[in-house]
Amino acid sequence: MFSLDGISGDTLYTTTTGYLSTSGNYKWDLPYFLSFGADTHQGDYSYEISGISGNRILKMQFKNIKFGHDFNNSDFMNFQTWIYESDHAIEVHFGSSNVANPVWSYYYNEGGPAIGFKNLKLSGLPATPVIDTAIETRLYGTPGDGMIYRFALSAGTGIGSYALNELRFFPNPANGTLYMDMGKNSETSIQIRIMDLLGRQVYNANQNHSSGPMKLTLNAGHYIIHYQSKDRQGRAGIVVVK
């Protein structure tokens, strides 16, 4: 069973450009993940599934992908898309490439590939990307050999105030400061980890009833909050910090 942007299915569809969908439909208003949005048209494609049930990884390889409007036929790209069964995280791994004609290879004057979900794509320079909610946003340039982008999204991606058995994070969006409150939670202590959308940990600590609401100061960005206690674990949806 796959889950993309909160939509699950037992069949995964893909295209030569790296669109992934559980519905087989790639309209802009439907959920999808885009591994490498550019005008590609040929290459070698393969996949493998590694690991044991419950902890498997689907690895899709896009090898020596050519660009439809590269009239010199010299540009190419290599990348893999990994989907993790355990937490539905998605990684895009880049290999060697040659994009000497970016003006045409990345569509006309677009600057780079589109990577991410429908409303959460990477923008900026490939080495230091940020998340942008604009539908048409792209990276500006070519990801380097060995670059990995990790999208560790929860099943629910709506923006709002999240209550997880009385565990609450507010306000959302936050203006630089986020508060965390256990409320009437039956747990005495919960470990909180906060990750950015590239999978980097920015906070890791335990929250107790006696401490009251906890104040967190975070840089502007989009975050996923992971929580774990003795008996349970889970993830909040996306928290936005302005």
N, C-alpha and C positions, 0 to 999 in steps of 0.2 A: 504494500500500500504506500503510495507516494502522497506527499502533501506539499503544495505550492501555493504560497500566499493565502493559506488557510483553507484551500480547496483540495480535498483528498480524492484519490482514485486508484484503481488497480492497474491502470495502463498509463504509461508516460509517452507522450508524443514529442518529437523534436524535428527541427528543420536543419538544413545545411548551414544556416546562419546562427544556430545556437538557441533558437526559441524553444522553450520547454513549456509544456502544458499538459494538464490532466484531462482536458476536454477535446484536444485536437483542433481547437479554434484559436486563432491568433489575432482576434480583433482587439483594438486598443482598449475597449471597455471591459474586457474579460481578464481574469487573473492569468499571469504567465511569468516566467523568469527568462531573462535574455542574457545569454552567456557572452555573445559577441555580435552586437547588431551592426552589421556592415553589409555591403552589397557583394557577398561571397557567392560563388556558383559552382565550385568543384573542389574535390579533395578526397582524402581517404578517411572513412568513418568506421569506428569500431567501439565496442564497449565490453566491460567485464564487471562481474559482481564478486567482491572479495569479502571475507569475514564470515561469521556465523550468524544464524537467525537472531534478530533483535539488535545486532550490532554490525550489519552489513553496510558496505559502501558501493554504490553504483558509480562506475567511472566511465565516462563517455569521452572518447578521443576524437578530436578534429585535427587531422594531420595534413600539413602542406596545403592549407586552404588558399585558394586563389580569389582574386577580386574581380567582379564583373566589369568594372569600368577602368581597370588598369590596362590601358591599351598597349603598354610595353610587355605585359604578361610576365613581369619580373617580381612583383610583390607577392608575399605569402605570409601566412600566420599559422602557428601551432598552439593549440590550447586543449585543456581537458576540463570537464565539468564533473565534480564529485558531489553526490547527494548522500547524506548520512541517514541511515535508517533510525538510529537511536534518538536523534533530536531534530531531524529534518533540516539540519544546516546544509547550506550549499556553498561549495568553494569553486572558484575558477582559477586554474593553474595555467600560467603562460610559459611557453617554451620559446625557442628561437624564432625570429621573424625577420622579415625585410619589408619595410613599407617606405620606399623611396618616393612614392607618388601619393602622399596622403590626401591631397586635394581631391583626387578622383577615386582612390581606393575606398575611402570612408565616405562614400557619396560625395556629391560636389560641395567642397568647401565646408564640410562638417567637422573636420579636425581630429576625430577619433571615434572609437567604438562606443556603443551604448551597452552598459552592463548593469543588470539589476532587475528589480521588479517593476511592475507597471508604474507605480508612483514613488518608487525609492530607487533611484539610479545613482551611479557614481558620476561625479563631475570634478573638474580641476585637472591637475597634472597627475599622470598615472602613478608616480611614486608617492604622492601625498594627496590622495583623493578625499573628497567629502561626499556626504549623502545629500542629494537634491530631490525634492518632491515633484519637480516639473516632469511632465511626461516625456518630453523630447530631449532631455539633458544628456550630455555625452562627456566622456573624457576628452582631454585635448592632448593628443599624442598617442604613442604606442606603448603598451605595457612591456616592461623589460623581461628578459629571459629569467625565469625563477620567481616572478611576481605571483603572489597568491592573494585573491580577494575572497574573504569569508563573509557570508551572510547568515547570521545566527538569529533568524527571526522566529518568534513564537507563532503558534497556530492562529492567534487572534491579532490582527494588526490595526485595529481601530484606535483612534486617539480619544482619550477620556480619562476618568479617574478609575483606577483599578483596585478592586477589593478582592482579595484572595483569602477566604476564611477570616475576614476581618483585617488582613494585612493590607494596608492602604498606602498609596503613594500620591502625593498631591502638592501643588496644583499641576495640571498637565494640559497644555504646555506650561512649563515653569520658566520664570525669568531669572535664570542663573542659580536659583536655590530650590531644591526639591526636599520635601518633608516625607518621612516614612513613619507610620504609626501602626502598632500591632493591635490596637483597639481591644476587643474582648477575646482575642485569640486564645485558644486553650493551650497553645504551645508556650513553654517558658522561655525558650530561646530559639531563634531562627538565624541561620547563616545567610547573609545577603551578599551576592556578587553582582556587580553591575558591569556589563560589557557594551562596547560600542558595536556598530553594525559590521565592523571588520573583524570581530571576534577578540578584540583587545580588552583585557580586564582593566577597569579604571577604579574599582572599589571592591573591597572584600573585608567584611566584618560581621560580628554577631550582634543581633538586636534583641534586647530583653524588655520584658514588661516594665521593670522598674525604671528604665531609662527614659520612658515617655517618648514623645515624637522626636525623631532624630533629624537633624538638619544636615543636608548634603549640598555642597557647592560643586557644581560641575560645569565644564566648558560647554559652549553651545554645541548641540549635536543631537543625534537620535540614539537611544540606549535601550537595551533589553535587561530587565532585572530578573536574576535567577535566585530562587530561595530554596533552602533545604533545612529540614529539621530531622529529628530522630526517625520519624515515621513517614515523612512525605517530602516531595520536592516538586518544583514546577517553575514556570516562567510567567512573568507579567507580559502584557503587550508592550508596544513601543511607547517609551516616555520621551517627550520632546523638551529640550532645554534651549531657550533662545539666547 
